[in-house]
């Protein structure tokens, strides 16, 4: 089963993350990973097993980083940011449920199996030898603590055994394969006419004062000045911690001896005899040593200061004292508009406007603003949102109501045309003559045709097939305007394919069915689990 997991698992788990596990064993030993973090701030319980605030914070940071990498930008859109913490919590709960179920079904992962599975991973080797420096840098960049990292790998390998077992034992019947080919390759013959958004441009639309007043009263959130806050905060970073570390000469030489391969490239560039190697790279050795020690201290600081901030929620004084830093502050900012300081980070703004910080006046959680620095903040001042007067937004409301009224008229016209055609009260030519529009005959098209408006294409393949050659009509909204569609025929896709194509369809159906079955398995486990969310 483990070999199947390695062969079939794709993405970051099969690459960088999985390769870290066995290497970490060699550095510190597995037993040290399972020491308790000492954090009793419970956010959820799954069948009695606790999920802590620290675990949630780490999961949130990793999820946030993943979304940043996927979007290619450090500033995530507000729609992506909203609900991210809840999504992270739900993921932790989901993983815990799956892990418990795997253990209950007697699946196991031993350290020996993991060693054998991962021993040839090259991601953290330098010249064929494991490099602790590279390992530390990557682990930090990925926002993983050692316990979280081991727990993730263990859970992934454990829960992948039932997952892959279900998926790989699924199958597709011949009839399912041919029906799917016929459905996917189906073509539909359509004709359509479009109604442009400016169809009623010659008609003057008048919006009454009463309508404007009513819209203003019921949509006041649209006309508010933005809410603003300023915060005070404590900032701590790996860079600052590293600057405080002053290793002895013996410590540096020992570190160099343990990590010679990491500095081999610098040595080769210097082209100096071996007995001068350490002297030539001493500055780099010192920097790597200090950074590695600072990373460990940084992780420890985050845990300690999180507890201090929680125990003293109404002030940052205790947190600043614990960190040995001063309290700083920002100017006013909004949730949507960043400043040039820490408020440029969307996570900072989200925390500042969250209920716990803004309304309950508590300290925030530890917020990791990048891989090497973090902050804790609290509200300094708050300027509530205010509603603009009607006189300031009257024209804006009038323009919006005109757009709404025009769209309603277009929708009514399109649906009226479709009804007339469907009931044979009007012929296609009579529609052209009456409304001065033009039919487009697209003929038979596939569901992935590129020259047809997507809204028209989607609607055409959702319509019921014609019965006894009777054309079926429907109206649909497009990005610009509306359309009336006539479906004249349906032609199934070809099932006369090569053996290779048939097998590809069969494999795809088998995978889809297996994924569906595994989804049902997960849903069943979630419905049976006792999940308690703590306040």
GUDO-399491 format. One record per residue (C-alpha): residue in one letter; x negated, y, z. Coordinates in steps of 0.2 Angstrom, whole numbers, plus 5000, padded with zeros to 4 digits. Layout:
! GUDO-399491
aXYZ ...
This chain:
! GUDO-399491
x500050005000 x498650125004 x497850104987 x499550134979 x499650294989 x497950354983 x498450304965 x500150384965 x499950534977 x499550694967 x499150874971 x498250954986 x498550794997 x497650684985 x496250814983 x495550924996 x496650895011 x496550705011 x494650705009 x494450805025 x495050675037 x493550545036 x492350685036 x493050765052 x492850595060 x490950595057 x490850765064 x491750765081 x492550595083 x494350555081 x494850545100 x494450735102 x495850775090 x497250715100 x496950825116 x498450925121 x498351105116 x499151155132 x500551255124 x502251225132 x503251355122 x504451225114 x505451285099 x506251115095 x506450935100 x506650795088 x507250635097 x506450705113 x504750745104 x504250925106 x503751045092 x502851195100 x502751375095 x500951355090 x501351215078 x502751325071 x501551475069 x500251365060 x501551295048 x502151465044 x500451525040 x500051385029 x501751395020 x501451585018 x499751555010 x500451414998 x501751534992 x500451674989 x499451554979 x500951494969 x501451674965 x499651734962 x499951894974 x499551934992 x501252034993 x502751914992 x504451974986 x505652005001 x506751864994 x505251744996 x504851815014 x506551795021 x506851635030 x505051575028 x504851545047 x506451445047 x505951345032 x504251305041 x505251245056 x506351135046 x504851065038 x504051015054 x505750945060 x505850845044 x504150775045 x504350725063 x505950625059 x505150535044 x503550495055 x504650425069 x505650315057 x504050245049 x503350205066 x505050125071 x504950015055 x503249955060 x502250055047 x500450095054 x498950185049 x497250145057 x495650235057 x494850095048 x496150105034 x495850295033 x493950275032 x494050145018 x495350255009 x494350415010 x492550365011 x492150404993 x492950584992 x491650704986 x492550874990 x491450925005 x489750845000 x488250944995 x487050834984 x487950684989 x487850725008 x489350785019 x489050975023 x489851035040 x489651215034 x490751185018 x491951085028 x492151225041 x492351355028 x493751265019 x494651205034 x494751395040 x495251455023 x496651335023 x497251385040 x497051215048 x496551175066 x495751005068 x497350935078 x498550995065 x497450935051 x497350755057 x499150755062 x499650805044 x498550675036 x499150535047 x500950585045 x500750595026 x499950425024 x501150355036 x502750415028 x502150385011 x502250205014 x504150195014 x504250335002 x503250244988 x504050074993 x505750144989 x505250234973 x504150094966 x505549964969 x506850064959 x507350004942 x508350054927 x509549944917 x509549944898 x511250024897 x510650164909 x509150194897 x510150204881 x511550314889 x510250434895 x509350444878 x511050474870 x511450614883 x509850704883 x509750694864 x511550754862 x511950884849 x513451004848 x514151094834 x514651274839 x515151444832 x515251604843 x515551784843 x514751914854 x515552064862 x514152204865 x514152294882 x514552464873 x516052394864 x517252514873 x516052664872 x517352764863 x518552754877 x518352874891 x518352804909 x518952904923 x518552854941 x519652924954 x519153014970 x520052884980 x519052744971 x517452834975 x517852864993 x518452684995 x516852614988 x515752734999 x516652675015 x516552485011 x514752495005 x513852605017 x512352495019 x511952535001 x511752725005 x510652725021 x508952795023 x507752655028 x507452605046 x505752655052 x504552595066 x502852615072 x501852485081 x500452465093 x499352315091 x497752215096 x496652155081 x495352015083 x494351925070 x493051795066 x491851935059 x491952025076 x491651865086 x490151815075 x489351985078 x489351945097 x488451775094 x486551785097 x485851615095 x484151565101 x482751505089 x482951325095 x484751335091 x484451395074 x483151265070 x484251125076 x485751185066 x484551205050 x483951025053 x485750955054 x486251055038 x484751055027 x485751005012 x486851155013 x485351265011 x484451164998 x484951274984 x484251434993 x482651334996 x482451284978 x482651464972 x481351524983 x480051394976 x479051394992 x478251245001 x479351145013 x478551205029 x479151385024 x480951335020 x481751375037 x480851545037 x481551585019 x483351545024 x483351595042 x484551745039 x485751625030 x485551495044 x485951625057 x487451685048 x488151515045 x487851465063 x488651625070 x490151605058 x490451415063 x490351455082 x491551605079 x492851505070 x492951385085 x493051535097 x494351615085 x495451465086 x495251465105 x495651645106 x497251625096 x497951495108 x497451595124 x498051765118 x499751685112 x500051625130 x499551785137 x500651885126 x502051765130 x501851785149 x501651975148 x502952015134 x503252195139 x501452265136 x499852225126 x498652275140 x498452095146 x498152035128 x496852175125 x495952125141 x495951945136 x495151985119 x494052125125 x494752245112 x495652415112 x497452435108 x497752525091 x499352595083 x500152635066 x501152775059 x502952755054 x503352625041 x504852535033 x505152345031 x504952365012 x503652505010 x501852465016 x500652585024 x498752575021 x498352495038 x498952325044 x500652365038 x500052325021 x500352145026 x502152085024 x502051965039 x501652115050 x503152215043 x504252065045 x503752035063 x503952215067 x505752215061 x506252045068 x507452035082 x506251975095 x505052125093 x506252265087 x507852235098 x507152135112 x505552235114 x504452085116 x502652065110 x502551975093 x501851795090 x500051795084 x500051845066 x498651785055 x498451925042 x497051835033 x496051675035 x494851775047 x495851895057 x497451905067 x498552025077 x499852035090 x500952185090 x502452275098 x503552415094 x502952595098 x504352695091 x505952665081 x506952775069 x508652705065 x509352705048 x510652835044 x512052845031 x511852975017 x513353095015 x514553055001 x514053214992 x512253154990 x512852984982 x514453024973 x513753024955 x512852864959 x514452784965 x515452844950 x514152774938 x514152604946 x516052594946 x516052634927 x514952494924 x516052374935 x517552434926 x516752414909 x516252234913 x517952194919 x518752254903 x517452154893 x517751994903 x519652014901 x519452034882 x518351884880 x519451774890 x521051844881 x520151794864 x519751624870 x521551594876 x522251654859 x521151534850 x521451384861 x523251404860 x523251444841 x524051604844 x522651684833 x521451604820 x519651644820 x519851754805 x521251854814 x520051884829 x518751954817 x520052064808 x520852124825 x519352154835 x518052194821 x516852064827 x515851924818 x515751744820 x514051654820 x514051474814 x512551384823 x512951214817 x512351064827 x511051114841 x510151024854 x510251074873 x508551144872 x508851254856 x507751414857 x508651524845 x510351534855 x510651644870 x510451534886 x512151574892 x512951524876 x511951364876 x512351324894 x514251344892 x514251254876 x513551094884 x514751114899 x516351114888 x517450964886 x517150874869 x518450914856 x519950784855 x520550734837 x519550874829 x520351014839 x519151154842 x518851194860 x518551374865 x517851464880 x517151634886 x515551664895 x514551814902 x512851844894 x511451964901 x512052094888 x513952074885 x515051924883 x515351784871 x516751674864 x516151504860 x517051374849 x516451194851 x516851094835 x515950934837 x514850824848 x513450704841 x512550584853 x510650574853 x509750434844 x509350274854 x508350204840 x506650244847 x504950164848 x504450044862 x503350174870 x504750304870 x505950184877 x504750134891 x504450324894 x506350354896 x506450194907 x505050254918 x505850424920 x507550354925 x506750234937 x505750374945 x507350484946 x508350344954 x506950304966 x506850484971 x508750494973 x508650334984 x507250414994 x508250574996 x509750475003 x508550385015 x507950545021 x509750615023 x510250465033 x508750485045 x509150675047 x510950645051 x510550515064 x509150605072 x509450705088 x508750875084 x508851015097 x508351195093 x507651295108 x508051475109 
